Amino acid sequence: MSPDTRLPRDAQSILELAARSMFDLFANASEGMLLVDRAGRVVWINDQYRRFLPALGYEREEDFVGHPVSSVVQNTQMHQVLETGKPILIDLLTNRAGTFVVSRIPLRDEAGEVIGVLGIVLFDHPETTLQPLIAKFARLEQDLNDARRELASQRRAKYTFASFVGTSAAAQEVKRQARRAAQSASPVLLLGETGTGKELLAHAIHAASPRAGRAFVGVNMAAVPEALLEAEFFGVAPGAYTGADKKGRDGKFKLADGGTLFLDELGDMPMAVQVKLLRALQEGEIEPLGSNKLLRCDVRVVAATSRDLAALVRNGQFREDLYYRLNVLPIRVPPLRERRDDLPLLVEALCEDIATRGATAHLDLEPAALALLAAQPWRGNIRELRNVLEQLALRSDSPQISAAQVEQVLRDAGQGRIEPAMAVPAAVAAVVPVAATDEDLRPLPQRIAELERSAIAAALKHTGGNRTAAARLLGISRASLYDKLGEVSEIQTTV
């Protein structure tokens, strides 16, 4: 210990004596001590520490002393104290010899330079000597892990492509484009009227992408006040402004790092935020509010809007450079009136969900009621359709729903003109019970097998016997096609 010239000689002597006494106290009262030099080599251990050598894997002291501490003591932090010069007064160390409560103290020369580190093993059985503290730590760690899992589950995609109900050509094309987009890292722009399922598709794209295991974070531009949008996007540095959280707050970009950021109602984004968003997308960097540090962020953007972005660009209400940055993979989600054949399936799926959530009976719509629903323009699309079905479920005493009941709900909802019911569409007729024939009453597996044979034969004929092309046409893998050909080998002789 270097003498302190500011102290009287007597005081200096007392300080040196105190230092020696403290060293002797730790040497005798602790469970072990070791000393490393400025190069990180072990240069000394006391008698108590020698008893740990066999458990650490060393029979002789010379196999331990003289070697780098990081190579002979697993999980040590002595090198960190050497580098920073800051002590680690209390820490838990686990290695081959067990779990210990340790302290690490830097040693300095007369010039104040770190010349070594003293490591002290305070307790060698913390599970008993520090049981209350360790139990509290374990509970806090468990609570933290539970909170992290809960947060992670909330930030995962809620829907997959199976959630996008529909077999019409329009619905199939949307899903085809979205599946291709899921495998790309480029931004996706979902275009379509409100209520068509753009948010559902955004979830599905994330769930089918390589980022599916990371966070899905959404921001609705229309729901966040303009003054808060920058903080919502990029976060807030600690103490950035009066009333700000002292610990700071992560923005949506940081929360979505490694995952997908969903920008809903993109057309409502203020111009001031558009500039910073463009930079974040181009540079992959964000600057939290009140900070002068840039943070790297890796996010894949999926945006959605019900507005005409091209018109907004022409009118100067949306930045042209940001438009081209986001409009890389545009996908138009068709309105319900362009996929009327999907209405029976949508009604079935929505009624099932309504019954499950509300613990009510599953609605059973008469053919005329379905035909009346199919005839309406559905300005609110699937969201409006769901609202009508929920009203029917709450207002009807019976699960059987007639066309008159549907018409009444539509009128009460303020719909100015109710279109007359169409002739029952083929898709509706397919789910409406009709008189069964002997042909209809054959075993279902037999009828399905015949349908498969017919479809495979038609596909092979259309592709000139090219099985790969036929599998693609049928929407199945080539391996699945080969399996089915093995089951119905007679197909091969028909083409």
C-alpha positions as CSV (number, residue, x, y, z in Angstrom):
1,M,0.0,0.0,0.0
2,S,1.5,3.4,-1.0
3,P,1.9,6.0,1.8
4,D,-0.5,8.9,1.8
5,T,1.6,12.1,2.2
6,R,-1.5,14.1,3.2
7,L,-1.7,12.1,6.5
8,P,0.4,12.7,9.6
9,R,3.0,10.0,10.2
10,D,1.1,8.5,13.1
11,A,-2.1,8.4,11.0
12,Q,-0.2,6.8,8.1
13,S,1.1,4.1,10.4
14,I,-2.4,3.4,11.7
15,L,-3.8,3.2,8.2
16,E,-1.0,0.7,7.1
17,L,-1.7,-1.4,10.3
18,A,-5.5,-1.3,9.5
19,A,-4.8,-2.6,6.0
20,R,-2.6,-5.4,7.2
21,S,-5.2,-6.3,9.8
22,M,-8.0,-6.3,7.3
23,F,-5.9,-8.6,5.0
24,D,-5.2,-10.9,7.9
25,L,-8.9,-10.9,8.9
26,F,-10.0,-11.9,5.4
27,A,-7.2,-14.4,5.0
28,N,-8.2,-16.2,8.2
29,A,-12.0,-15.7,8.2
30,S,-12.8,-16.2,4.5
31,E,-13.0,-19.6,2.8
32,G,-10.1,-18.8,0.5
33,M,-8.1,-16.0,-1.2
34,L,-6.1,-15.8,-4.4
35,L,-4.0,-13.0,-6.0
36,V,-3.4,-12.3,-9.7
37,D,-0.9,-9.9,-11.2
38,R,-1.4,-7.2,-13.8
39,A,-1.1,-9.9,-16.5
40,G,-4.0,-11.9,-15.1
41,R,-1.8,-14.8,-13.8
42,V,-2.4,-16.4,-10.4
43,V,0.6,-15.6,-8.2
44,W,-0.6,-16.6,-4.8
45,I,-3.3,-18.6,-3.0
46,N,-3.7,-19.1,0.8
47,D,-4.1,-22.4,2.6
48,Q,-7.9,-22.3,2.6
49,Y,-8.0,-21.9,-1.2
50,R,-5.8,-25.0,-1.7
51,R,-8.6,-27.3,-0.7
52,F,-10.5,-26.2,-3.8
53,L,-7.8,-27.3,-6.2
54,P,-8.8,-31.0,-6.6
55,A,-12.4,-30.0,-7.3
56,L,-11.1,-27.6,-9.9
57,G,-9.1,-30.4,-11.5
58,Y,-5.6,-29.7,-10.2
59,E,-3.6,-32.1,-8.1
60,R,-0.5,-29.9,-7.6
61,E,-0.4,-26.2,-6.7
62,E,2.1,-25.5,-9.5
63,D,-0.5,-26.6,-12.0
64,F,-2.7,-23.7,-10.8
65,V,-0.4,-20.9,-9.6
66,G,1.5,-19.2,-12.4
67,H,-1.3,-19.8,-15.0
68,P,-3.8,-17.3,-16.3
69,V,-6.7,-17.1,-13.9
70,S,-9.3,-17.3,-16.8
71,S,-7.8,-20.7,-17.8
72,V,-7.8,-22.3,-14.3
73,V,-11.0,-20.8,-12.7
74,Q,-14.1,-21.2,-14.7
75,N,-16.5,-18.2,-15.1
76,T,-14.1,-15.9,-13.3
77,Q,-14.5,-12.1,-13.6
78,M,-11.0,-11.2,-12.3
79,H,-9.9,-10.0,-15.8
80,Q,-12.9,-7.6,-15.8
81,V,-11.6,-5.9,-12.6
82,L,-8.1,-5.7,-14.1
83,E,-9.5,-3.9,-17.1
84,T,-11.9,-1.5,-15.4
85,G,-10.2,-1.0,-12.1
86,K,-13.6,-1.3,-10.4
87,P,-14.2,-3.8,-7.5
88,I,-16.9,-6.4,-7.6
89,L,-17.8,-6.5,-3.9
90,I,-20.4,-9.2,-3.9
91,D,-21.0,-11.8,-6.7
92,L,-22.1,-15.4,-7.1
93,L,-19.5,-17.7,-8.9
94,T,-20.3,-21.2,-10.1
95,N,-17.7,-23.6,-11.4
96,R,-16.6,-27.2,-11.0
97,A,-15.8,-26.7,-7.3
98,G,-19.3,-25.4,-6.5
99,T,-21.2,-22.2,-6.0
100,F,-19.5,-19.4,-4.0
101,V,-20.1,-15.9,-2.8
102,V,-17.0,-14.0,-3.8
103,S,-15.5,-10.5,-3.7
104,R,-12.8,-9.1,-6.1
105,I,-10.8,-6.0,-5.2
106,P,-8.2,-4.2,-7.4
107,L,-4.7,-3.5,-6.1
108,R,-2.9,-0.3,-7.1
109,D,0.7,0.9,-7.0
110,E,1.9,4.3,-5.8
111,A,0.9,5.9,-9.2
112,G,-2.6,4.5,-8.9
113,E,-2.2,2.0,-11.6
114,V,-3.9,-1.4,-11.2
115,I,-1.2,-4.0,-10.6
116,G,-3.3,-6.9,-9.6
117,V,-6.6,-8.2,-8.1
118,L,-7.3,-9.9,-4.8
119,G,-10.1,-12.5,-5.0
120,I,-11.8,-13.5,-1.8
121,V,-14.2,-16.5,-1.3
122,L,-16.6,-15.3,1.3
123,F,-18.9,-18.3,1.5
124,D,-18.6,-21.7,-0.1
125,H,-22.2,-22.9,0.6
126,P,-24.4,-19.9,-0.3
127,E,-27.4,-22.2,-0.6
128,T,-27.4,-22.6,3.2
129,T,-25.6,-19.5,4.5
130,L,-27.5,-17.1,2.3
131,Q,-30.7,-19.1,1.8
132,P,-33.1,-16.1,2.4
133,L,-31.3,-13.9,0.0
134,I,-30.9,-16.6,-2.7
135,A,-34.5,-17.6,-2.3
136,K,-35.6,-14.0,-2.9
137,F,-33.3,-13.7,-5.9
138,A,-34.7,-17.0,-7.3
139,R,-38.3,-15.7,-6.9
140,L,-37.4,-12.4,-8.6
141,E,-35.7,-14.2,-11.5
142,Q,-38.7,-16.5,-11.9
143,D,-41.0,-13.5,-12.0
144,L,-38.8,-11.8,-14.6
145,N,-38.8,-14.9,-16.8
146,D,-42.5,-15.3,-16.5
147,A,-43.0,-11.6,-17.5
148,R,-40.6,-12.1,-20.4
149,R,-42.5,-15.1,-21.6
150,E,-45.9,-13.3,-21.3
151,L,-44.6,-10.3,-23.2
152,A,-43.1,-12.6,-25.9
153,S,-46.4,-14.4,-26.3
154,Q,-48.2,-11.1,-26.7
155,R,-45.8,-10.0,-29.4
156,R,-46.1,-13.1,-31.5
157,A,-48.3,-13.3,-34.6
158,K,-52.0,-14.1,-33.7
159,Y,-53.0,-15.4,-37.2
160,T,-51.7,-17.6,-39.9
161,F,-52.7,-18.0,-43.6
162,A,-55.3,-20.5,-42.5
163,S,-57.0,-17.7,-40.6
164,F,-57.7,-15.9,-44.0
165,V,-60.9,-17.7,-44.9
166,G,-61.8,-18.1,-48.5
167,T,-61.4,-20.4,-51.5
168,S,-62.4,-17.9,-54.2
169,A,-59.9,-17.0,-56.9
170,A,-59.4,-13.6,-55.4
171,A,-58.7,-15.0,-51.9
172,Q,-56.3,-17.6,-53.3
173,E,-54.4,-15.0,-55.2
174,V,-54.0,-12.8,-52.2
175,K,-52.7,-15.8,-50.1
176,R,-50.3,-16.8,-52.9
177,Q,-48.8,-13.3,-53.1
178,A,-48.6,-13.0,-49.3
179,R,-46.8,-16.4,-49.0
180,R,-44.2,-15.3,-51.5
181,A,-43.8,-12.0,-49.7
182,A,-43.3,-13.9,-46.4
183,Q,-40.0,-15.4,-47.7
184,S,-38.6,-12.0,-48.7
185,A,-37.0,-9.4,-46.4
186,S,-38.4,-6.5,-48.5
187,P,-41.2,-4.2,-47.2
188,V,-44.7,-5.3,-47.9
189,L,-47.6,-2.8,-48.6
190,L,-51.1,-4.1,-48.0
191,L,-53.7,-2.1,-49.9
192,G,-57.4,-2.3,-49.5
193,E,-60.6,-1.0,-48.0
194,T,-61.1,-1.0,-44.2
195,G,-62.2,-4.4,-42.8
196,T,-60.8,-6.6,-45.6
197,G,-58.3,-8.4,-43.3
198,K,-55.1,-6.5,-43.9
199,E,-53.9,-6.8,-40.2
200,L,-54.7,-10.5,-40.3
201,L,-52.5,-10.9,-43.4
202,A,-49.7,-8.9,-41.8
203,H,-49.7,-11.4,-38.8
204,A,-49.8,-14.3,-41.3
205,I,-46.9,-13.0,-43.3
206,H,-44.8,-12.7,-40.1
207,A,-45.8,-16.2,-38.9
208,A,-44.7,-17.7,-42.3
209,S,-41.4,-15.7,-42.4
210,P,-38.0,-16.6,-41.1
211,R,-38.6,-14.0,-38.4
212,A,-41.6,-15.9,-37.0
213,G,-39.7,-16.6,-33.7
214,R,-39.2,-12.9,-33.0
215,A,-41.5,-10.1,-32.1
216,F,-44.4,-8.8,-34.1
217,V,-45.0,-5.2,-33.1
218,G,-47.8,-3.0,-34.5
219,V,-48.4,0.7,-34.6
220,N,-51.7,2.3,-35.6
221,M,-50.9,5.8,-37.0
222,A,-54.5,6.9,-36.5
223,A,-54.6,5.9,-32.9
224,V,-51.4,7.7,-31.6
225,P,-51.4,11.5,-31.2
226,E,-49.0,13.2,-33.6
227,A,-47.0,14.7,-30.7
228,L,-46.3,11.2,-29.4
229,L,-45.6,9.4,-32.6
230,E,-41.8,10.0,-32.6
231,A,-41.4,8.7,-29.1
232,E,-43.7,5.8,-29.9
233,F,-41.5,4.8,-32.9
234,F,-38.0,5.6,-31.7
235,G,-38.2,5.5,-27.9
236,V,-37.1,8.0,-25.3
237,A,-33.7,8.4,-23.7
238,P,-33.5,8.6,-19.9
239,G,-34.6,12.0,-18.6
240,A,-35.1,13.3,-22.2
241,Y,-37.7,15.8,-20.9
242,T,-39.6,16.7,-17.8
243,G,-41.7,13.8,-16.7
244,A,-39.9,11.3,-18.8
245,D,-39.1,7.9,-17.3
246,K,-35.6,8.0,-15.6
247,K,-34.8,4.6,-17.2
248,G,-35.9,5.7,-20.6
249,R,-38.4,3.8,-22.8
250,D,-37.8,1.6,-25.9
251,G,-39.8,2.5,-29.0
252,K,-41.5,0.1,-31.4
253,F,-38.5,-0.1,-33.6
254,K,-36.4,-1.4,-30.7
255,L,-39.1,-3.8,-29.5
256,A,-39.4,-5.2,-33.1
257,D,-35.6,-5.6,-33.5
258,G,-35.1,-8.9,-35.4
259,G,-38.8,-9.2,-36.1
260,T,-41.6,-7.5,-37.9
261,L,-42.9,-3.9,-37.5
262,F,-46.5,-3.5,-38.7
263,L,-47.5,0.1,-39.7
264,D,-51.3,0.2,-39.8
265,E,-53.1,3.2,-41.4
266,L,-49.9,4.3,-43.1
267,G,-51.7,7.1,-45.0
268,D,-52.3,9.0,-41.7
269,M,-48.6,9.3,-40.8
270,P,-47.6,13.0,-40.3
271,M,-44.9,14.4,-42.7
272,A,-42.5,15.1,-39.8
273,V,-42.4,11.4,-38.8
274,Q,-42.2,10.3,-42.4
275,V,-38.8,11.9,-42.7
276,K,-37.4,10.0,-39.7
277,L,-39.1,6.8,-40.7
278,L,-37.4,6.9,-44.1
279,R,-34.0,7.4,-42.5
280,A,-34.6,4.5,-40.1
281,L,-35.5,2.2,-43.0
282,Q,-32.6,3.3,-45.2
283,E,-29.9,3.3,-42.6
284,G,-31.2,0.6,-40.2
285,E,-30.5,3.1,-37.4
286,I,-32.8,5.0,-34.9
287,E,-32.1,7.9,-32.6
288,P,-34.2,7.8,-29.4
289,L,-35.9,11.1,-28.4
290,G,-33.4,13.2,-26.4
291,S,-30.4,11.0,-27.3
292,N,-27.4,11.7,-29.5
293,K,-26.6,8.0,-30.0
294,L,-27.7,6.0,-33.0
295,L,-28.9,2.4,-32.3
296,R,-28.8,-0.3,-34.9
297,C,-32.2,-2.0,-35.6
298,D,-33.1,-4.8,-37.9
299,V,-36.8,-4.8,-38.6
300,R,-38.9,-6.0,-41.6
301,V,-41.7,-3.6,-42.3
302,V,-45.2,-4.6,-43.3
303,A,-47.5,-1.5,-43.9
304,A,-51.2,-1.2,-44.5
305,T,-53.5,1.5,-45.7
306,S,-57.1,2.0,-46.9
307,R,-56.2,5.3,-48.5
308,D,-54.9,6.0,-52.0
309,L,-51.2,6.6,-51.3
310,A,-50.4,7.5,-54.9
311,A,-53.0,10.3,-54.8
312,L,-51.6,11.4,-51.4
313,V,-48.1,11.6,-53.1
314,R,-49.5,13.7,-56.0
315,N,-51.2,16.1,-53.5
316,G,-48.0,16.4,-51.5
317,Q,-49.5,14.7,-48.4
318,F,-47.1,11.7,-48.4
319,R,-43.4,11.7,-49.2
320,E,-42.7,10.2,-52.6
321,D,-39.3,8.7,-51.5
322,L,-41.0,6.9,-48.6
323,Y,-43.8,5.7,-50.9
324,Y,-41.3,4.0,-53.2
325,R,-39.4,2.7,-50.2
326,L,-42.5,0.9,-48.9
327,N,-44.2,0.1,-52.1
328,V,-41.8,-2.8,-53.0
329,L,-44.2,-5.7,-52.6
330,P,-47.7,-4.3,-52.9
331,I,-50.6,-6.7,-52.2
332,R,-54.2,-5.6,-52.9
333,V,-56.7,-7.2,-50.5
334,P,-60.0,-7.4,-52.4
335,P,-63.2,-6.2,-50.8
336,L,-65.9,-8.7,-49.8
337,R,-68.1,-7.8,-52.8
338,E,-65.3,-9.1,-55.1
339,R,-65.2,-12.5,-53.4
340,R,-68.9,-13.2,-52.8
341,D,-68.3,-16.9,-53.2
342,D,-66.4,-16.8,-49.9
343,L,-69.3,-15.5,-48.0
344,P,-70.8,-18.9,-46.8
345,L,-67.3,-19.9,-45.5
346,L,-66.8,-16.5,-43.8
347,V,-70.3,-16.7,-42.3
348,E,-69.6,-20.2,-40.9
349,A,-66.2,-19.1,-39.5
350,L,-67.5,-15.9,-38.0
351,C,-70.6,-17.6,-36.4
352,E,-68.3,-20.2,-34.9
353,D,-66.1,-17.6,-33.4
354,I,-69.0,-15.5,-32.1
355,A,-70.6,-18.6,-30.5
356,T,-67.3,-19.5,-28.8
357,R,-66.5,-16.0,-27.5
358,G,-70.1,-15.3,-26.4
359,A,-71.0,-18.7,-25.2
360,T,-74.1,-18.6,-27.5
361,A,-75.7,-21.1,-29.9
362,H,-74.1,-21.4,-33.3
363,L,-76.3,-19.5,-35.8
364,D,-77.9,-21.5,-38.6
365,L,-78.8,-19.2,-41.5
366,E,-81.5,-20.2,-44.0
367,P,-80.6,-20.2,-47.7
368,A,-82.6,-17.0,-48.3
369,A,-80.8,-15.3,-45.4
370,L,-77.4,-16.3,-46.9
371,A,-78.6,-15.1,-50.4
372,L,-79.6,-11.7,-48.9
373,L,-76.3,-11.3,-47.2
374,A,-74.5,-12.2,-50.4
375,A,-76.3,-9.4,-52.3
376,Q,-75.2,-6.6,-50.0
377,P,-72.3,-4.2,-51.0
378,W,-70.6,-4.5,-47.6
379,R,-68.9,-1.1,-47.4
380,G,-67.3,-2.2,-44.1
381,N,-66.4,-5.6,-45.6
382,I,-65.8,-8.5,-43.2
383,R,-65.8,-6.2,-40.2
384,E,-69.3,-5.1,-41.1
385,L,-70.4,-8.6,-41.8
386,R,-69.2,-9.7,-38.4
387,N,-71.2,-6.8,-36.8
388,V,-74.4,-7.9,-38.5
389,L,-73.9,-11.6,-37.4
390,E,-73.2,-10.5,-33.8
391,Q,-76.4,-8.5,-33.7
392,L,-78.3,-11.5,-35.1
393,A,-76.9,-13.7,-32.4
394,L,-77.8,-11.2,-29.6
395,R,-81.3,-10.4,-30.9
396,S,-82.6,-13.8,-31.9
397,D,-84.2,-16.2,-29.5
398,S,-83.5,-19.1,-31.9
399,P,-80.3,-20.1,-33.7
400,Q,-82.4,-20.4,-36.9
401,I,-82.0,-17.1,-38.8
402,S,-84.4,-16.0,-41.6
403,A,-84.1,-13.5,-44.4
404,A,-86.6,-11.2,-42.6
405,Q,-84.4,-11.1,-39.5
406,V,-81.3,-10.3,-41.6
407,E,-83.2,-7.5,-43.4
408,Q,-84.4,-6.0,-40.1
409,V,-80.8,-5.9,-38.7
410,L,-79.5,-4.3,-41.9
411,R,-82.2,-1.6,-41.7
412,D,-81.6,-1.0,-38.0
413,A,-77.9,-0.6,-38.8
414,G,-78.7,2.4,-40.9
415,Q,-78.1,0.9,-44.3
416,G,-79.9,3.1,-46.7
417,R,-80.6,0.7,-49.5
418,I,-80.9,-3.1,-49.0
419,E,-80.2,-5.0,-52.2
420,P,-82.7,-7.7,-53.0
421,A,-81.5,-11.3,-52.5
422,M,-79.7,-12.8,-55.4
423,A,-80.4,-16.2,-56.8
424,V,-78.7,-18.6,-54.4
425,P,-75.0,-18.7,-55.4
426,A,-73.3,-22.0,-56.1
427,A,-71.1,-21.6,-53.1
428,V,-74.2,-21.0,-50.9
429,A,-76.1,-23.9,-52.4
430,A,-73.2,-26.1,-51.6
431,V,-73.8,-25.7,-47.9
432,V,-77.6,-25.8,-48.0
433,P,-79.1,-29.2,-47.2
434,V,-80.9,-30.8,-50.2
435,A,-82.6,-34.1,-50.6
436,A,-80.0,-36.9,-50.5
437,T,-79.7,-39.4,-53.4
438,D,-78.2,-42.9,-53.3
439,E,-75.1,-41.5,-55.0
440,D,-74.8,-39.0,-52.1
441,L,-75.1,-41.7,-49.4
442,R,-72.0,-43.6,-50.5
443,P,-69.1,-43.7,-47.9
444,L,-67.3,-40.4,-47.8
445,P,-63.7,-41.9,-48.2
446,Q,-64.9,-43.6,-51.4
447,R,-66.3,-40.3,-52.8
448,I,-63.1,-38.4,-51.8
449,A,-60.9,-41.0,-53.5
450,E,-63.0,-40.7,-56.7
451,L,-62.7,-37.0,-56.6
452,E,-58.9,-37.2,-56.1
453,R,-58.5,-39.7,-59.0
454,S,-60.5,-37.4,-61.3
455,A,-58.5,-34.2,-60.3
456,I,-55.1,-36.0,-60.7
457,A,-56.0,-37.4,-64.0
458,A,-57.2,-34.0,-65.3
459,A,-54.0,-32.3,-64.0
460,L,-51.7,-34.9,-65.6
461,K,-53.6,-34.7,-68.9
462,H,-53.4,-30.9,-68.8
463,T,-49.6,-31.0,-68.2
464,G,-48.9,-33.8,-70.7
465,G,-47.9,-36.2,-68.0
466,N,-45.5,-33.8,-66.3
467,R,-45.8,-34.8,-62.6
468,T,-44.0,-31.7,-61.2
469,A,-46.3,-29.4,-63.1
470,A,-49.3,-31.4,-62.2
471,A,-48.4,-31.3,-58.5
472,R,-48.0,-27.5,-58.7
473,L,-51.4,-27.2,-60.5
474,L,-53.0,-29.3,-57.7
475,G,-51.4,-27.3,-54.9
476,I,-49.6,-30.3,-53.4
477,S,-46.0,-31.4,-53.2
478,R,-44.5,-33.7,-55.7
479,A,-44.0,-36.3,-53.0
480,S,-47.7,-36.2,-52.1
481,L,-48.6,-36.6,-55.8
482,Y,-46.3,-39.7,-56.0
483,D,-48.0,-41.2,-52.9
484,K,-51.4,-40.7,-54.4
485,L,-50.3,-42.1,-57.7
486,G,-49.2,-45.2,-55.8
487,E,-52.6,-45.5,-54.1
488,V,-54.5,-45.1,-57.4
489,S,-52.1,-46.6,-59.9
490,E,-54.8,-47.0,-62.5
491,I,-54.7,-43.2,-63.1
492,Q,-51.4,-43.6,-64.9
493,T,-53.1,-45.7,-67.6
494,T,-55.8,-43.1,-68.3
495,V,-53.5,-40.4,-69.7
